[in-house]
Amino acid sequence: MHWLVLIISGVFEAVWATALGKSEGFSRLGPSIIFAVTVIISMGGLAFAMRELPTGTAYAVWVGIGASGAVAYSMMTGAEAASIAKIVCIIAIVAGVVGLKLAS
């Protein structure tokens, strides 16, 4: 259960990071509201997961999912240029996250 919540929280981290960028310094209402709601959900899920999972592992997985998701979303929408090197690096991050899960 804690791993599932952590993974979902990592996805919400990608959402709030993307919304933060689109809020243009909190000057746009819609993205600012999305940021506020999803950052609370994401942090709450991380806090819940840390009840049972080691802090370092939980945080690394949460950040890895969030960072990978934010970059993948940016590349898919054309906001950021895609390249083979970036895709390989995202795969490496995901592999590290999976490795942390398997090592736990």
Disulfide bonds with the S-S distance in Angstrom:
none
